[in-house]
């Protein structure tokens, strides 16, 4: 299914040699080996540490290293496009296994019921693969432009390009990677200030991403992290108005409420982009995208149907019809479908603008609504696992497609770009299927060793706790402010989404690092834009490499 269209306004171009094929024997075999290792390692890391590092940059480095092995069979991997396909599949398998399939099935383990683990695994796999195809189909549309920030994708492209070109660019990138790794390490830790390493990824992303989005994210991070001190200062004012501020913003549902309001307005803004009348101004801008507004509309409609079919299969296979009346089962399928199509859009917008993907936070929103609708526990777990599987790989593939778009010349040859994008989609979806297989083989071992993602425990605890009236108050009040900020910033800046993302993450030093990096960027951007992006990519890559190695070591201790 291909919903991309070649803009008629662009002049005819000479078509280069066909793009490297994802299913070419040697490329596929090497990609599968690297991807299986990526899936196994990422499952280990998320179970022990609670997060998954940037596997794109790791896959890129492995592909570049393989190209330099003194074997005839490895010479093919000196192709930068082939390296891109390897890292695409490795990233998909790692992210898919850890953040989608294992996370989903582990909710049942945390809840204390393994009877529906296998249906959940298949349902999660279905949602993951549909989400991957969805981002491929609407990538480089007005909603998700290829020219958007997608910071981790830029960092991976910088690494691949520097390895291919060598020279000064490679030296500068290597220096940036070293700075990123050293800055993130304990060598620059200041425990007295609560700093266990500098936020080098945040600094690097600030050199690449949209300034307005970065400011909103930074303020959200700072307010969340330092809220106890802020609450103490504002306590007299709050008491004068007759209410008491919480000591810890993370103990409330204010961040989730903020995301609900911002997400609702963002959804309306997205619908306006999709369905607005084609006037002359809109037609003029469409020449910059390879996916037209009409194609984007068809794609979203098609994937809504696919998510509905997946939800129906999951509901019937798991036996929910025996637990719920027909009307409630229909409501469950409808809510599952709506959540599955909206969640990746919200996660994708945050990922595109900032490099963060708040998949957990967005999933909690739809879970809470499911609790409010009165779905039984098994239905809530299946809903949560299904929806939680749509966002992470949507964001991950967005990063990978950004990498490919850069190394293929930023769309200067449309036919070659579309062919390369199609091959990346194949690699990504093979990685997604591989993630399901690896999870199926290893999940029982994880259960026996009590190695499950912490987020799965949070989902299970939320379901067990049920709905509390105070939660609704927090959600409603915060949603108003989230909606106002998102409306004020507009669809392109996504201020509400990014501010809410910051509120959901307890990492204030990251926010401080973002603001400092933006102040450094401001006077230098006009003259040194390319250098800033190169060093920014190096910082993100160095932080990712150090984080991956550190997490891997910690996960086996």
Legacy VTK file of the C-alpha trace (Angstrom):
# vtk DataFile Version 3.0
C-alpha trace
ASCII
DATASET POLYDATA
POINTS 557 float
0.000 0.000 0.000
1.633 3.237 -1.085
-0.085 6.533 -0.412
2.806 8.754 -1.506
2.493 11.071 -4.473
5.219 12.758 -6.484
4.536 16.501 -6.679
3.913 17.500 -10.310
5.518 20.938 -9.747
9.047 19.487 -9.546
10.965 19.132 -12.829
11.835 15.691 -14.195
14.924 14.214 -12.567
17.457 11.693 -13.664
16.776 8.517 -11.704
19.913 7.069 -10.089
20.620 3.361 -9.689
17.881 1.538 -7.733
18.113 1.815 -3.981
19.623 -1.049 -1.981
16.941 -3.667 -1.287
16.091 -4.539 2.307
15.471 -8.209 1.423
18.740 -8.676 -0.453
20.249 -11.873 1.010
23.445 -10.536 2.612
21.812 -7.322 3.829
18.858 -9.214 5.299
21.011 -11.848 7.013
23.340 -9.323 8.654
20.391 -7.106 9.620
18.596 -10.053 11.243
21.660 -11.014 13.293
22.221 -7.459 14.544
18.476 -6.961 15.125
18.041 -10.155 17.151
20.938 -9.095 19.380
19.402 -5.605 19.677
16.026 -7.086 20.739
17.579 -9.377 23.367
19.777 -6.622 24.814
16.980 -4.022 24.890
14.645 -6.446 26.683
17.372 -6.976 29.269
18.000 -3.254 29.684
14.369 -2.128 30.013
13.722 -4.888 32.564
16.673 -3.962 34.736
17.021 -0.216 34.201
13.561 0.902 33.092
14.392 2.625 29.803
15.659 1.772 26.338
18.681 3.634 24.918
18.976 4.922 21.360
19.530 1.737 19.354
19.622 3.574 15.993
23.073 4.995 16.624
24.312 1.642 17.939
23.019 -0.142 14.820
24.684 2.493 12.629
28.034 2.062 14.362
27.838 -1.732 14.064
27.079 -1.444 10.340
30.011 0.949 9.845
32.313 -1.347 11.814
31.237 -4.360 9.735
32.067 -2.465 6.541
35.655 -2.155 7.707
36.217 -5.846 8.435
38.862 -7.352 6.094
36.425 -9.741 4.395
35.164 -9.588 0.828
31.578 -10.211 1.954
31.658 -7.114 4.155
32.660 -4.677 1.397
29.009 -4.261 0.445
28.353 -2.653 3.812
30.465 0.344 2.867
27.266 1.573 1.204
25.751 4.227 3.464
22.253 3.270 2.272
22.846 -0.360 3.264
24.083 0.773 6.682
20.873 2.784 7.039
18.791 -0.339 6.395
20.755 -2.308 9.010
20.304 0.332 11.683
16.620 0.723 10.781
15.885 -2.968 11.392
18.071 -3.106 14.520
16.329 -0.089 16.004
12.868 -1.474 15.168
13.620 -4.841 16.752
15.131 -3.304 19.892
12.405 -0.726 20.420
9.650 -3.143 19.434
10.735 -5.945 21.762
11.355 -3.717 24.780
8.862 -0.847 24.537
6.008 -2.684 22.826
5.718 -6.466 23.075
7.526 -7.197 26.364
5.992 -4.145 28.028
2.512 -5.244 26.936
2.670 -8.911 28.026
4.397 -7.984 31.290
1.302 -6.035 32.411
-0.507 -9.367 32.800
2.423 -10.780 34.775
2.473 -7.720 37.064
-1.287 -8.036 37.517
-0.896 -11.694 38.497
-2.715 -13.366 35.603
-0.900 -15.077 32.690
-3.968 -16.575 30.992
-4.095 -13.980 28.200
-0.370 -13.394 27.658
-0.242 -14.978 24.199
-3.262 -13.067 22.777
-1.691 -9.901 24.218
1.612 -10.695 22.489
-0.069 -11.100 19.114
-2.250 -8.033 19.664
0.796 -5.976 20.585
2.594 -7.233 17.478
-0.361 -6.268 15.282
-0.500 -2.759 16.772
3.284 -2.348 16.433
3.378 -3.289 12.755
0.323 -1.167 11.877
1.926 1.797 13.659
5.133 1.297 11.674
3.277 1.248 8.365
1.253 4.275 9.422
4.285 6.506 9.983
5.774 5.358 6.668
2.539 6.282 4.905
2.230 9.804 6.347
5.926 10.670 6.652
6.749 13.882 4.768
3.184 15.139 4.907
2.185 18.524 6.304
1.445 16.797 9.626
4.796 14.977 9.832
7.206 16.730 7.437
10.577 15.172 6.621
12.078 18.614 7.237
10.849 18.470 10.863
13.403 18.219 13.654
13.409 14.451 14.487
16.681 15.050 16.465
17.855 11.428 17.030
17.453 10.833 13.294
19.691 13.803 12.562
22.306 12.465 14.988
22.339 9.041 13.323
22.575 10.610 9.859
25.521 12.721 11.015
27.297 9.575 12.214
26.673 7.674 8.983
27.659 10.611 6.775
30.830 11.341 8.741
31.844 7.689 8.574
31.250 7.708 4.822
32.980 11.022 4.043
35.795 10.959 6.611
38.060 14.010 6.840
37.301 17.064 8.947
33.607 16.226 9.301
34.432 12.815 10.768
37.001 14.310 13.161
34.548 16.944 14.394
31.801 14.359 14.856
34.147 11.996 16.745
35.155 14.915 18.980
31.459 15.670 19.582
30.788 12.007 20.388
33.657 11.970 22.895
32.361 15.155 24.533
28.869 13.657 24.654
30.099 10.444 26.281
32.405 12.164 28.794
29.808 14.777 29.680
27.193 12.116 30.353
29.522 10.025 32.499
30.268 10.159 36.210
33.453 12.087 35.403
31.398 15.292 35.368
29.003 14.373 38.161
28.210 16.831 40.945
26.286 14.827 43.577
25.915 17.818 45.890
23.858 19.529 43.180
21.987 16.364 42.250
23.842 16.111 38.941
24.979 12.592 38.010
26.308 13.657 34.635
25.620 16.505 32.224
22.506 16.234 29.977
24.530 16.018 26.754
21.669 14.567 24.704
19.517 17.524 25.739
22.251 19.987 24.774
22.697 18.256 21.430
18.965 18.177 20.705
18.720 21.892 21.569
21.227 22.579 18.763
18.997 20.731 16.274
15.326 21.005 17.232
12.707 23.755 17.045
13.553 26.534 19.525
9.968 27.152 20.696
9.364 23.452 21.281
12.628 23.187 23.234
11.741 26.126 25.490
8.333 24.579 26.255
9.924 21.200 27.018
12.621 22.807 29.197
10.083 24.774 31.248
7.977 21.654 31.776
11.030 19.688 32.943
12.145 22.449 35.323
8.680 22.994 36.833
8.190 19.245 37.366
11.625 18.721 38.910
11.706 21.778 41.139
7.990 21.872 41.978
8.548 21.127 45.716
10.486 24.385 46.038
8.012 26.260 43.857
5.086 24.946 45.912
6.723 26.161 49.109
7.105 29.670 47.694
3.558 29.789 46.309
1.863 28.126 49.309
0.685 31.437 50.882
-0.875 32.572 47.601
-2.572 29.200 47.098
-3.997 29.181 50.629
-5.383 32.695 50.064
-7.438 31.224 47.165
-8.539 28.317 49.368
-6.561 25.342 48.057
-3.369 23.523 48.944
-0.593 22.829 46.459
0.758 19.247 46.332
4.310 18.675 47.519
5.197 16.625 44.449
3.649 17.206 41.039
4.468 13.625 40.059
2.118 12.290 42.759
-0.830 13.967 41.025
-2.441 13.517 37.623
-1.846 17.141 36.640
0.780 16.244 33.982
-1.563 13.699 32.412
-4.414 16.207 32.507
-2.226 18.795 30.813
-1.455 16.264 28.089
-5.170 15.468 27.679
-6.016 19.123 27.046
-3.040 19.719 24.786
-3.671 16.439 22.992
-7.333 17.233 22.363
-6.486 20.612 20.805
-3.579 19.037 18.893
-5.977 16.457 17.482
-8.326 19.219 16.304
-5.368 21.079 14.769
-4.308 17.898 12.978
-7.840 17.391 11.643
-7.864 20.975 10.350
-4.619 20.285 8.478
-6.022 17.061 7.046
-9.522 18.177 6.043
-9.196 21.896 5.376
-10.424 23.185 2.027
-7.760 23.256 -0.684
-7.303 26.976 -1.336
-4.466 28.398 -3.405
-2.198 28.941 -0.385
-2.573 25.361 0.782
-1.928 24.044 -2.723
1.220 26.123 -2.976
2.708 24.650 0.172
1.882 21.082 -0.815
4.687 21.028 -3.375
7.131 20.649 -0.464
5.706 17.281 0.619
5.765 13.856 -1.013
2.511 12.893 0.730
-0.425 15.048 -0.293
-3.268 16.061 2.010
-5.623 13.728 0.114
-3.223 10.796 0.489
-2.789 11.567 4.190
-6.569 11.511 4.696
-6.866 8.126 2.962
-3.939 6.764 4.977
-5.423 7.744 8.340
-8.798 6.296 7.352
-7.163 3.042 6.217
-5.092 2.672 9.395
-8.105 3.438 11.545
-9.798 0.450 9.901
-6.673 -1.681 10.413
-6.505 -0.768 14.101
-10.225 -1.585 14.399
-9.709 -5.025 12.839
-6.735 -5.630 15.145
-8.767 -4.613 18.209
-11.659 -6.850 17.137
-9.327 -9.834 16.651
-7.746 -9.181 20.055
-11.118 -8.835 21.777
-12.625 -12.002 20.289
-9.478 -14.135 20.605
-9.038 -13.214 24.262
-12.638 -14.100 25.080
-13.779 -10.632 26.151
-17.222 -11.424 24.741
-17.698 -13.748 27.739
-16.782 -10.977 30.186
-18.759 -8.082 28.723
-22.144 -7.471 27.180
-22.208 -6.929 23.423
-22.723 -3.158 23.756
-19.759 -2.816 26.103
-17.601 -4.996 23.831
-18.453 -2.746 20.881
-17.590 0.298 23.023
-14.271 -1.360 23.936
-13.395 -1.955 20.262
-14.342 1.636 19.354
-12.302 3.102 22.230
-9.383 0.794 21.447
-9.454 1.942 17.815
-9.722 5.629 18.653
-6.911 5.386 21.219
-4.680 3.436 18.835
-4.964 6.043 16.054
-4.653 9.112 18.307
-1.841 7.886 20.591
0.831 7.536 17.869
-0.065 10.955 16.445
0.478 12.608 19.844
3.631 10.584 20.550
4.892 11.280 17.021
4.410 15.045 17.350
6.395 15.104 20.602
9.094 12.886 19.096
9.366 14.983 15.941
9.731 18.274 17.787
11.853 17.197 20.759
13.310 13.708 20.434
11.225 12.538 23.428
8.318 10.160 22.955
5.879 10.161 25.938
4.387 6.779 25.062
3.731 5.754 28.676
2.048 9.037 29.597
-0.246 9.006 26.584
-1.214 5.370 27.224
-2.122 6.196 30.835
-4.583 8.792 29.565
-6.522 6.241 27.513
-6.290 3.698 30.344
-7.855 6.144 32.816
-10.672 6.820 30.354
-11.154 3.047 30.030
-11.442 2.734 33.812
-14.041 5.511 33.754
-16.004 3.559 31.109
-16.172 0.568 33.455
-14.203 -2.021 31.466
-13.165 -5.131 33.464
-9.462 -5.656 34.367
-8.581 -8.009 31.479
-10.150 -5.617 28.978
-8.190 -2.707 30.496
-4.887 -4.601 30.284
-5.520 -5.582 26.656
-6.498 -1.991 25.839
-3.371 -0.616 27.499
-0.992 -3.105 25.893
-2.527 -2.555 22.458
-2.397 1.244 22.646
1.047 1.349 24.290
2.442 -0.625 21.332
1.493 1.994 18.731
3.572 5.005 19.787
7.203 3.977 20.486
7.866 2.371 17.107
5.997 5.204 15.381
8.522 7.596 16.921
11.448 5.264 16.290
10.629 4.844 12.605
10.194 8.603 12.277
13.779 8.993 13.469
15.018 6.296 11.073
13.181 7.820 8.094
14.718 11.198 8.962
18.164 9.564 8.868
17.434 8.036 5.476
15.991 11.281 4.116
19.189 13.158 5.016
21.666 10.639 3.602
19.600 10.272 0.397
19.960 13.992 -0.295
16.968 15.477 1.549
14.494 14.606 -1.179
16.339 16.242 -4.090
15.551 13.152 -6.180
11.991 12.259 -5.269
11.878 8.848 -6.981
15.040 7.687 -5.224
13.797 9.049 -1.887
10.493 7.199 -2.179
12.230 3.944 -3.125
14.632 4.283 -0.195
11.792 5.083 2.179
9.940 1.972 0.979
12.979 -0.211 1.660
13.274 1.269 5.150
9.619 0.433 5.762
10.304 -3.192 4.841
13.320 -3.295 7.176
11.317 -1.698 9.979
8.400 -4.115 9.675
10.708 -7.155 9.525
12.298 -5.796 12.718
8.834 -5.489 14.275
7.959 -9.111 13.458
11.355 -10.214 14.786
10.579 -8.367 18.037
7.436 -10.500 18.472
9.389 -13.708 17.835
12.189 -12.815 20.271
9.664 -11.800 22.936
7.763 -15.068 22.477
10.980 -17.042 22.979
12.269 -15.098 25.998
9.254 -13.727 27.893
8.837 -16.788 30.144
12.478 -16.507 31.172
11.883 -12.841 32.046
8.801 -13.780 34.085
10.649 -16.504 36.012
13.454 -14.069 36.869
10.925 -11.287 37.669
12.585 -9.175 34.957
9.796 -6.952 33.659
9.655 -3.259 32.664
8.804 -0.982 35.629
6.204 0.767 33.461
4.260 -2.516 33.216
3.999 -2.556 37.009
2.688 1.022 36.983
-0.020 0.093 34.462
-1.035 -2.942 36.566
-1.109 -0.862 39.774
-3.261 1.808 38.091
-5.763 -0.839 36.999
-5.865 -2.390 40.482
-6.357 1.021 42.142
-9.367 1.872 39.997
-10.880 5.333 39.543
-10.668 7.972 42.278
-12.654 11.254 42.244
-9.511 13.334 42.901
-7.995 12.026 39.662
-10.856 13.493 37.626
-10.437 16.896 39.289
-6.713 16.969 38.500
-7.324 15.886 34.919
-10.102 18.386 34.232
-8.401 21.483 35.664
-5.021 20.744 34.107
-6.620 19.909 30.759
-7.962 23.466 30.463
-4.463 24.967 30.772
-2.983 22.364 28.425
-5.585 23.130 25.794
-5.002 26.901 26.045
-1.218 26.574 25.646
-1.496 24.214 22.679
-4.029 26.500 21.025
-1.858 29.579 21.594
1.252 27.950 20.125
-0.431 26.431 17.091
0.056 23.048 15.466
3.601 23.664 14.210
5.109 24.640 17.580
3.236 22.031 19.683
3.893 24.046 22.866
1.197 22.296 24.905
2.337 18.801 23.901
5.976 19.571 24.674
5.258 21.359 27.970
3.136 18.379 29.049
5.949 16.022 28.032
8.300 17.963 30.310
5.840 17.782 33.199
5.734 13.993 32.821
9.523 13.548 33.127
11.352 13.990 36.418
14.667 15.323 35.062
15.082 19.030 35.858
18.806 19.092 35.008
17.863 18.137 31.464
15.630 21.215 31.326
18.394 23.473 32.626
20.773 22.005 30.045
18.265 22.724 27.283
17.943 26.383 28.258
21.719 26.863 28.500
22.210 25.195 25.103
19.539 27.431 23.545
21.323 30.508 24.902
24.556 29.256 23.318
22.761 28.523 20.044
21.097 31.926 19.751
24.117 34.109 18.816
25.882 31.375 16.826
23.083 29.902 14.739
23.239 32.177 11.688
26.975 31.807 11.123
27.629 28.279 12.430
24.345 26.427 11.847
25.963 23.383 10.170
28.676 23.114 12.825
26.119 23.341 15.623
24.057 20.545 14.063
27.182 18.403 13.633
28.265 18.839 17.247
24.662 18.458 18.379
24.484 15.139 16.558
27.778 14.128 18.163
26.516 14.984 21.653
23.332 12.928 21.127
25.355 10.019 19.703
27.943 10.155 22.510
25.253 10.314 25.171
23.456 7.394 23.483
26.595 5.251 23.229
27.569 5.900 26.841
23.982 5.295 27.988
23.764 2.044 26.041
27.053 0.642 27.371
26.371 1.840 30.924
22.841 0.396 30.911
24.084 -2.870 29.449
26.713 -3.236 32.189
24.244 -2.290 34.930
21.632 -4.721 33.623
23.988 -7.676 34.105
25.235 -6.681 37.578
LINES 1 558
557 0 1 2 3 4 5 6 7 8 9 10 11 12 13 14 15 16 17 18 19 20 21 22 23 24 25 26 27 28 29 30 31 32 33 34 35 36 37 38 39 40 41 42 43 44 45 46 47 48 49 50 51 52 53 54 55 56 57 58 59 60 61 62 63 64 65 66 67 68 69 70 71 72 73 74 75 76 77 78 79 80 81 82 83 84 85 86 87 88 89 90 91 92 93 94 95 96 97 98 99 100 101 102 103 104 105 106 107 108 109 110 111 112 113 114 115 116 117 118 119 120 121 122 123 124 125 126 127 128 129 130 131 132 133 134 135 136 137 138 139 140 141 142 143 144 145 146 147 148 149 150 151 152 153 154 155 156 157 158 159 160 161 162 163 164 165 166 167 168 169 170 171 172 173 174 175 176 177 178 179 180 181 182 183 184 185 186 187 188 189 190 191 192 193 194 195 196 197 198 199 200 201 202 203 204 205 206 207 208 209 210 211 212 213 214 215 216 217 218 219 220 221 222 223 224 225 226 227 228 229 230 231 232 233 234 235 236 237 238 239 240 241 242 243 244 245 246 247 248 249 250 251 252 253 254 255 256 257 258 259 260 261 262 263 264 265 266 267 268 269 270 271 272 273 274 275 276 277 278 279 280 281 282 283 284 285 286 287 288 289 290 291 292 293 294 295 296 297 298 299 300 301 302 303 304 305 306 307 308 309 310 311 312 313 314 315 316 317 318 319 320 321 322 323 324 325 326 327 328 329 330 331 332 333 334 335 336 337 338 339 340 341 342 343 344 345 346 347 348 349 350 351 352 353 354 355 356 357 358 359 360 361 362 363 364 365 366 367 368 369 370 371 372 373 374 375 376 377 378 379 380 381 382 383 384 385 386 387 388 389 390 391 392 393 394 395 396 397 398 399 400 401 402 403 404 405 406 407 408 409 410 411 412 413 414 415 416 417 418 419 420 421 422 423 424 425 426 427 428 429 430 431 432 433 434 435 436 437 438 439 440 441 442 443 444 445 446 447 448 449 450 451 452 453 454 455 456 457 458 459 460 461 462 463 464 465 466 467 468 469 470 471 472 473 474 475 476 477 478 479 480 481 482 483 484 485 486 487 488 489 490 491 492 493 494 495 496 497 498 499 500 501 502 503 504 505 506 507 508 509 510 511 512 513 514 515 516 517 518 519 520 521 522 523 524 525 526 527 528 529 530 531 532 533 534 535 536 537 538 539 540 541 542 543 544 545 546 547 548 549 550 551 552 553 554 555 556
